[in-house]
């Protein structure tokens, strides 16, 4: 390693070369950080995970019939049947699918209306197909939505994948809080429109019922009594004509409970030819009831028709009325569309509202709106997987800073020098260059975006110990040479770097080979790439940048004193 020793010594002996090393390292660190705002490296909590199943939620407008929901669902099924990788499909009409990992927080168990359906799609094993489930979803989404959404105006079709991390309501959730329900709905529509125009966001939906017109059929008790009928008769025929009803029960040895026998008119008799009050009156006129005197009484004579508005669904969170606006990401990170949409919303609301931003806190992206005329206040709060991402990166960042502080304190106690401890920490922190650049390089070799994920940050935290160890080897060895052999500082640093280069490189090779097994994993790939690229950067930083800092630091000026260092006995040293 004499050649490398001479190489390091020549660098340390030249002020120009030392400044060049420091400048190049600083530039590399700055350029690596700039990969985030320039979107060369994208951050996300966890990447997409290929699964053997996914779900499709069909939401027709509130008040839609089960036939309309079935029409849209059948359109979706026709597309899925053409896929060779789809093993089987199951449609749950008017209800949610049995609870799965994704449906635990998406409210699947609460779906019991005619305007909803869920489709469960099972695929062939992920190890036996070339297309990942999330890539299939990305390909099918625009095709199905383009063909099936126009069938019933106002329909929403959402593709739900099994999450690779903690389940959330959606990738991006915007909570609109306030007291005025109509104004909350108006703000939610503005938010939904903004998200729809934001690149990278799909499956935008407002989780609130629409306020639609309906007709209420109210039996006139006085007319019913004069006609010789009963209110129960009128109610029964109304249910029979429009909904159906249980008329008897059947016992079976294969069922522990009684089986209901349901009577309902066929579709041709039950459906109205048009959606207006005249068609409804005509329908009621065709339904007759026999009174106690044996006379047939038209139902229209004893039932009043009243136009009414449907009631809004009222949702609460933390004792505050609110409405959710949800959106999914189309193979992009949640953070960047959020920042873009937030700026557009702030610009849109600034004319009509007084905006108060939350500042740097747990909910730092939230803002409060105060109506300039009524002074009513509304809160726009961001949640979903996006918030989990920010919280995860914040917590891991805090863990990283805590680790640096603890290491720094331990080194100060050991070396009794803030400068030497700072050199070790700075060398460890600069391994971030390799982590970021490694993700940028890995993105070249993948068909989809290779994100810097939470597992990547875990790998970076693990690198602190490895990088610190490399610097400690150099500092301790150079210190021993100066104290025990009386060698000049610059020469001692060069000898230490050359002598410790081999064990540092062997350790790096072992880490790289061990981490290579993780690099191809869809979830822990970020951890593998961070360890590999960060270790490579740590080697260069330890052998080039740290020696320069050691040479420039007066804290490394150690005087010769008597010592018996076993590590130096078998090393040939030329003074």
C-alpha positions in Angstrom: 0.0 0.0 0.0 3.1 2.3 -0.4 1.6 3.7 -3.5 -1.6 4.8 -1.8 0.4 6.1 1.2 2.4 8.3 -1.2 -0.9 9.4 -3.0 -2.5 10.5 0.3 0.7 12.3 1.5 0.9 14.2 -1.8 -2.6 15.4 -1.3 -1.9 16.4 2.3 1.3 18.2 1.3 -0.5 20.4 -1.2 -2.9 23.2 -0.1 -4.4 23.3 -3.6 -5.2 19.6 -3.5 -6.7 19.7 0.0 -8.9 22.6 -1.0 -9.9 20.7 -4.1 -10.9 17.6 -2.1 -13.0 19.7 0.3 -14.6 21.7 -2.6 -15.4 18.6 -4.6 -17.0 16.9 -1.5 -19.0 20.0 -0.7 -20.2 20.3 -4.3 -21.1 16.6 -4.4 -23.1 17.0 -1.2 -24.9 20.0 -2.5 -25.7 18.4 -5.9 -27.0 15.3 -4.2 -29.4 17.3 -2.1 -30.6 19.2 -5.2 -31.8 15.9 -6.6 -34.9 16.2 -4.4 -36.2 19.6 -5.6 -35.3 18.8 -9.2 -37.2 15.4 -8.8 -34.2 13.4 -10.0 -34.8 11.3 -6.8 -38.3 11.0 -5.5 -39.3 10.3 -1.9 -42.1 8.0 -0.8 -42.8 6.0 2.3 -43.0 2.6 0.6 -43.0 1.7 -3.1 -45.7 -0.3 -4.8 -46.0 -4.0 -3.8 -47.0 -6.6 -6.3 -49.9 -8.6 -4.8 -52.1 -11.5 -6.0 -55.3 -9.5 -5.6 -56.8 -6.0 -5.9 -60.2 -4.5 -5.6 -62.4 -2.1 -7.6 -64.9 0.2 -6.0 -67.9 1.3 -8.1 -69.8 4.3 -6.7 -72.7 5.5 -8.8 -74.4 8.8 -7.8 -76.4 8.8 -4.6 -80.0 7.7 -5.4 -79.0 5.5 -8.3 -80.8 2.2 -8.7 -79.2 -1.2 -8.3 -79.7 -1.8 -12.0 -77.6 1.3 -12.8 -74.9 0.1 -10.5 -75.0 -3.4 -12.0 -74.7 -1.9 -15.5 -71.4 -0.1 -14.6 -70.1 -3.1 -12.7 -70.8 -5.4 -15.7 -68.8 -3.1 -17.9 -65.9 -3.3 -15.5 -66.2 -7.1 -15.4 -66.1 -7.4 -19.2 -62.7 -5.7 -19.3 -61.3 -7.9 -16.5 -62.4 -11.0 -18.2 -60.1 -10.2 -21.1 -57.0 -10.4 -18.9 -55.2 -13.7 -19.0 -53.6 -13.1 -15.6 -57.0 -12.8 -13.9 -58.0 -16.1 -12.3 -61.4 -15.2 -10.9 -63.6 -12.2 -10.2 -66.4 -11.8 -7.6 -68.9 -9.0 -7.7 -70.5 -7.7 -4.4 -73.5 -5.7 -5.6 -74.9 -3.2 -3.1 -72.4 -4.1 -0.4 -68.7 -4.2 0.3 -66.4 -7.2 0.0 -65.4 -9.2 3.1 -63.0 -7.2 5.1 -59.4 -7.4 3.9 -56.2 -5.5 4.8 -57.1 -2.5 2.6 -60.8 -2.5 3.5 -60.2 -2.2 7.2 -59.9 1.6 7.0 -61.8 2.3 3.8 -65.3 1.7 5.2 -66.1 -1.5 3.1 -68.2 -2.9 5.9 -70.5 0.1 6.0 -71.6 -0.1 2.4 -75.3 -1.2 2.3 -76.8 1.0 -0.5 -77.9 0.3 -4.1 -75.4 2.8 -5.6 -72.3 1.0 -4.5 -70.6 -2.3 -5.5 -67.1 -3.8 -5.0 -65.3 -6.2 -7.2 -62.6 -8.5 -5.9 -60.0 -9.6 -8.5 -57.7 -12.5 -7.9 -54.6 -12.8 -10.1 -52.2 -15.6 -10.8 -49.2 -16.0 -8.4 -46.9 -12.9 -8.6 -43.9 -15.2 -9.1 -45.4 -16.7 -12.2 -46.3 -13.5 -14.1 -44.2 -10.7 -15.6 -46.5 -7.8 -14.9 -46.8 -6.6 -11.3 -50.3 -6.0 -9.9 -49.7 -2.2 -9.5 -48.6 -2.0 -13.2 -51.7 -3.9 -14.2 -53.8 -1.5 -12.3 -52.1 1.5 -13.8 -52.7 0.1 -17.3 -56.4 -0.9 -16.8 -57.5 2.2 -14.9 -57.7 4.6 -17.9 -59.3 2.0 -20.2 -62.0 1.0 -17.8 -62.8 4.5 -16.6 -63.0 5.8 -20.2 -65.5 3.1 -21.2 -67.6 2.6 -18.0 -67.8 6.1 -16.4 -70.1 7.6 -19.1 -72.7 4.8 -18.6 -74.1 6.6 -15.5 -73.2 10.2 -15.2 -71.4 11.1 -12.0 -70.0 7.5 -11.4 -66.7 7.1 -9.7 -64.5 3.9 -10.2 -61.6 3.5 -7.9 -58.8 0.9 -8.0 -57.7 -0.3 -4.5 -54.4 -2.1 -4.1 -53.2 -4.0 -1.1 -50.9 -1.5 0.8 -47.3 -2.4 1.3 -47.3 -0.4 4.6 -49.9 0.7 7.1 -53.4 0.9 5.6 -54.8 4.3 5.1 -58.0 5.8 3.7 -56.2 6.9 0.6 -52.8 8.1 -0.6 -53.9 11.7 -0.2 -56.8 12.7 2.0 -58.0 16.2 2.4 -60.3 16.9 5.4 -62.6 19.9 5.1 -63.8 20.9 8.6 -66.5 23.5 9.3 -70.1 24.0 10.6 -71.9 25.0 7.4 -72.6 21.8 5.5 -73.4 23.4 2.2 -70.2 25.5 2.4 -68.2 22.5 3.4 -69.5 20.7 0.3 -68.6 23.7 -1.9 -65.1 23.8 -0.5 -64.8 20.0 -1.0 -65.8 20.4 -4.7 -63.1 23.1 -5.1 -60.5 20.8 -3.5 -61.6 17.8 -5.7 -61.4 19.9 -8.9 -57.9 21.0 -8.0 -56.8 17.5 -7.3 -58.3 16.4 -10.6 -56.1 18.9 -12.4 -52.9 17.9 -10.5 -50.6 15.6 -12.5 -50.1 12.2 -11.0 -53.4 12.0 -9.0 -56.2 9.6 -10.0 -59.4 8.2 -8.5 -60.5 11.5 -6.9 -63.7 11.3 -4.9 -65.7 13.3 -2.4 -66.8 11.0 0.4 -70.3 12.7 0.8 -73.7 12.0 -0.5 -75.0 14.3 -3.2 -78.1 16.4 -2.4 -80.6 15.0 -5.0 -84.3 15.4 -5.5 -86.6 12.6 -4.5 -90.3 11.8 -4.1 -91.8 10.8 -0.8 -95.0 8.6 -0.8 -97.1 9.5 2.2 -100.3 7.6 2.9 -103.2 10.0 3.8 -104.6 8.4 6.9 -108.0 10.1 6.6 -108.5 9.0 3.0 -107.3 5.5 3.8 -109.9 5.2 6.6 -112.7 6.5 4.4 -111.8 4.1 1.6 -112.1 1.1 4.0 -108.4 0.3 3.9 -105.7 0.1 6.5 -102.3 1.9 6.6 -100.6 -1.5 6.8 -102.2 -2.6 3.5 -101.0 0.6 1.8 -97.4 0.3 3.2 -97.2 -3.4 2.2 -98.2 -2.8 -1.5 -95.8 0.1 -1.7 -92.9 -2.0 -0.5 -94.0 -4.9 -2.7 -94.2 -2.6 -5.8 -90.9 -0.8 -5.4 -88.7 -2.8 -3.1 -90.1 -6.2 -2.4 -90.8 -7.8 1.0 -90.6 -11.0 3.0 -93.9 -12.9 2.8 -92.9 -16.3 4.4 -90.1 -18.4 5.8 -88.7 -21.8 4.9 -86.9 -24.2 7.1 -84.0 -26.3 5.9 -81.8 -28.9 7.6 -78.8 -27.3 5.9 -79.3 -23.9 7.5 -79.5 -23.2 11.3 -81.8 -20.2 10.6 -85.0 -19.7 8.8 -84.7 -18.8 5.1 -86.7 -15.7 4.1 -89.0 -16.0 1.0 -88.9 -12.7 -0.8 -91.6 -11.5 -3.1 -90.9 -8.7 -5.6 -92.2 -7.6 -9.0 -90.2 -8.3 -12.0 -88.0 -5.5 -13.4 -90.4 -4.6 -16.2 -93.3 -4.1 -13.7 -91.2 -2.4 -11.0 -89.3 0.1 -13.0 -90.7 3.5 -14.1 -90.5 4.3 -17.8 -89.3 7.9 -17.0 -87.9 9.7 -13.9 -90.7 12.2 -13.4 -93.7 12.7 -11.2 -96.2 11.9 -14.0 -94.7 8.4 -14.4 -94.9 7.9 -10.7 -98.6 8.9 -10.6 -99.3 6.6 -13.5 -97.6 3.8 -11.6 -99.6 4.4 -8.4 -102.9 4.5 -10.5 -102.2 1.0 -11.8 -101.9 -0.4 -8.3 -105.3 -1.3 -6.7 -106.2 -2.5 -3.3 -109.4 -4.3 -2.3 -111.2 -2.7 0.7 -113.4 -4.4 3.3 -116.5 -4.0 1.0 -114.8 -5.8 -1.9 -114.2 -2.6 -3.9 -110.9 -1.9 -5.7 -109.3 1.4 -4.7 -106.5 2.9 -6.8 -103.4 3.6 -4.7 -103.1 7.1 -6.1 -106.4 8.0 -4.3 -104.9 7.4 -0.8 -101.2 8.3 -1.3 -99.8 11.8 -1.6 -96.6 12.5 -3.6 -94.3 15.1 -2.1 -91.1 16.4 -3.6 -88.2 16.6 -1.2 -84.4 17.0 -1.0 -82.2 14.2 0.2 -80.3 14.7 3.5 -76.6 15.2 3.5 -74.5 12.5 5.1 -72.9 14.2 8.2 -69.4 13.1 9.2 -67.6 14.0 12.4 -63.9 13.8 13.4 -62.7 15.2 16.7 -66.1 16.6 17.4 -66.0 18.7 14.2 -68.1 18.3 11.1 -66.1 17.4 8.1 -66.0 15.9 4.6 -63.2 13.9 3.1 -61.8 14.4 -0.4 -59.6 11.4 -1.4 -57.1 10.7 -4.2 -54.7 8.0 -5.2 -51.3 8.4 -6.8 -50.5 7.0 -10.2 -47.0 5.6 -9.6 -45.7 8.8 -8.1 -44.8 10.1 -4.7 -47.6 11.7 -2.6 -45.5 14.7 -1.5 -45.0 16.4 -4.8 -48.6 16.5 -6.0 -49.6 17.6 -2.5 -47.3 20.6 -2.6 -48.5 21.5 -6.1 -52.2 21.2 -5.2 -51.7 23.1 -2.0 -50.2 26.1 -3.8 -53.1 26.1 -6.3 -55.7 26.0 -3.4 -54.0 28.8 -1.5 -54.1 31.0 -4.7 -57.7 30.0 -5.4 -59.0 30.8 -1.9 -57.0 34.0 -1.2 -59.7 36.3 -2.7 -62.6 35.1 -0.7 -61.0 33.9 2.5 -58.4 35.1 5.1 -55.8 32.3 5.1 -53.8 31.3 8.2 -51.1 28.6 7.6 -50.4 26.1 10.4 -46.6 26.8 10.4 -44.0 24.2 11.3 -45.9 21.6 13.3 -47.3 18.1 13.1 -49.9 19.5 10.6 -47.6 21.9 8.9 -49.4 21.7 5.5 -52.8 22.6 7.0 -54.4 26.0 6.7 -57.5 27.7 8.1 -59.9 29.7 5.9 -61.9 32.6 7.4 -64.7 33.9 5.2 -64.2 37.6 4.6 -68.0 38.3 4.7 -69.4 35.9 7.3 -66.2 35.3 9.2 -67.0 31.6 9.4 -63.9 29.5 9.8 -63.0 26.3 7.9 -60.0 24.0 8.3 -58.2 22.2 5.4 -56.3 19.3 6.8 -54.1 16.9 4.9 -54.0 13.2 5.9 -53.7 9.7 4.4 -50.6 7.9 3.3 -49.0 11.3 2.6 -49.1 12.3 6.2 -47.8 8.8 7.2 -44.9 9.5 4.8 -44.1 12.8 6.3 -44.4 11.5 9.9 -42.2 8.5 9.0 -39.5 10.7 7.4 -39.7 13.1 10.3 -39.4 10.4 12.9 -36.5 8.7 11.1 -34.8 12.0 10.7 -35.2 12.6 14.4 -33.8 9.2 15.1 -30.8 10.0 12.8 -30.1 13.3 14.6 -30.4 11.6 18.0 -27.9 8.9 16.9 -25.5 11.6 15.7 -25.8 13.5 19.0 -25.2 10.3 21.1 -22.2 9.3 19.0 -20.8 12.9 19.2 -21.1 12.9 23.0 -19.5 9.5 23.3 -16.6 10.6 21.1 -16.1 13.8 23.1 -15.8 11.7 26.3 -13.3 9.4 24.6 -11.2 11.9 22.7 -11.8 14.9 25.0 -12.0 17.0 21.8 -14.9 18.5 20.0 -12.9 18.9 16.8 -12.0 15.2 16.4 -15.6 14.2 17.3 -16.8 16.6 14.6 -14.5 15.0 12.0 -16.0 11.6 12.7 -19.6 12.8 12.5 -19.0 14.8 9.4 -17.5 11.8 7.7 -20.5 9.7 8.7 -23.0 12.3 7.5 -21.4 12.6 4.1 -22.3 9.0 3.3 -25.7 10.6 2.5 -24.2 11.5 -0.9 -23.9 7.8 -1.8 -27.4 7.0 -0.6 -29.0 9.7 -2.8 -26.9 9.1 -5.8 -27.4 5.3 -5.5 -31.1 5.7 -5.8 -30.7 7.9 -8.8 -28.5 5.3 -10.4 -30.9 2.5 -9.4 -33.7 4.4 -11.2 -31.9 3.8 -14.5 -32.2 0.0 -14.2 -35.9 -0.3 -13.2 -39.0 0.0 -15.3 -40.8 2.1 -12.7 -39.6 4.8 -10.4 -37.1 3.8 -7.8 -38.2 5.8 -4.7 -36.1 6.8 -1.7 -38.3 5.2 1.0 -38.4 4.8 4.7 -36.4 1.6 4.4 -33.7 3.8 2.6 -33.5 6.0 5.7 -33.2 3.0 7.9 -30.2 2.0 5.8 -28.7 5.5 6.1 -29.0 5.4 9.9 -27.3 2.0 9.9 -24.5 3.5 7.9 -23.6 5.9 10.7 -21.9 3.2 12.6 -20.0 1.9 9.6 -18.8 5.3 8.5 -17.9 6.3 12.1 -15.9 3.1 12.5 -13.8 3.9 9.3 -12.9 7.4 10.7 -12.1 6.0 14.1 -9.7 3.5 12.6 -7.8 6.3 10.9 -7.8 8.7 13.8 -6.7 6.1 16.4 -4.0 4.6 14.2 -2.6 8.1 13.3 -2.7 9.1 17.0 -0.8 6.0 17.9 1.9 6.6 15.3 2.4 10.2 16.5 2.5 9.3 20.2 4.3 6.0 20.1 6.7 6.4 17.2 7.0 10.2 17.1 6.1 10.3 13.4 5.2 13.7 11.9 1.4 14.3 11.8 1.0 14.4 8.0 3.1 11.3 7.5 1.2 9.5 10.2 -2.2 10.2 8.6 -0.9 9.0 5.2 0.4 5.7 6.8 -2.9 5.3 8.7 -5.0 5.7 5.6 -2.8 3.3 3.6 -2.7 0.7 6.3 -6.4 0.8 7.2 -7.5 1.0 3.5 -7.5 -2.8 3.1 -9.7 -3.7 6.2 -12.0 -0.8 5.3 -12.4 -2.0 1.7 -12.9 -5.6 2.8 -15.6 -4.6 5.3 -17.3 -2.6 2.5 -17.2 -5.5 0.1 -18.8 -7.8 2.8 -21.6 -5.2 3.3 -22.2 -4.7 -0.4 -22.4 -8.5 -1.1 -24.7 -9.0 1.8 -27.0 -6.1 0.9 -27.2 -7.1 -2.8 -29.8 -9.7 -1.7 -32.1 -6.9 -0.5 -31.7 -4.6 -3.5 -34.2 -6.6 -5.7 -36.9 -6.7 -3.0 -39.9 -4.4 -3.8 -40.2 -3.2 -0.2 -36.6 -3.4 1.2 -34.9 -2.6 -2.0 -34.3 1.0 -0.7 -32.5 -0.5 2.3 -30.2 -2.6 0.1 -29.4 0.3 -2.3 -28.8 2.7 0.6 -26.3 0.2 2.3 -24.5 -0.5 -1.0 -24.2 3.0 -2.3 -23.7 4.6 1.1 -20.9 2.2 1.9 -19.1 3.0 -1.3 -19.4 6.7 -0.5 -18.2 6.1 3.1 -15.0 4.4 1.8 -14.1 7.4 -0.4 -15.0 9.9 2.3 -13.0 8.0 4.9 -9.9 7.6 2.8 -9.8 11.0 1.1 -11.9 13.6 2.9 -11.4 12.6 6.5 -7.5 12.6 6.2 -7.7 16.2 4.9 -9.8 17.3 7.9 -7.4 15.5 10.2 -4.4 17.3 8.7 -6.2 20.7 9.0 -7.2 20.1 12.6 -4.9 21.3 15.4 -6.6 18.8 17.7 -4.7 16.1 15.9 -1.3 17.5 17.1 -0.2 14.8 19.5 3.2 14.8 21.2 5.4 11.7 21.6 5.1 9.8 24.9 5.9 6.4 26.1 3.4 3.7 25.1 3.3 0.0 24.3 1.0 -0.4 21.3 0.8 -4.0 20.1 -0.8 -2.9 16.9 2.4 -1.2 15.7 4.8 -4.1 16.4 4.2 -6.0 13.2 4.0 -2.9 10.9 7.0 -1.7 9.0 7.2 2.1 9.3 9.6 4.3 7.5 10.1 7.5 9.4 
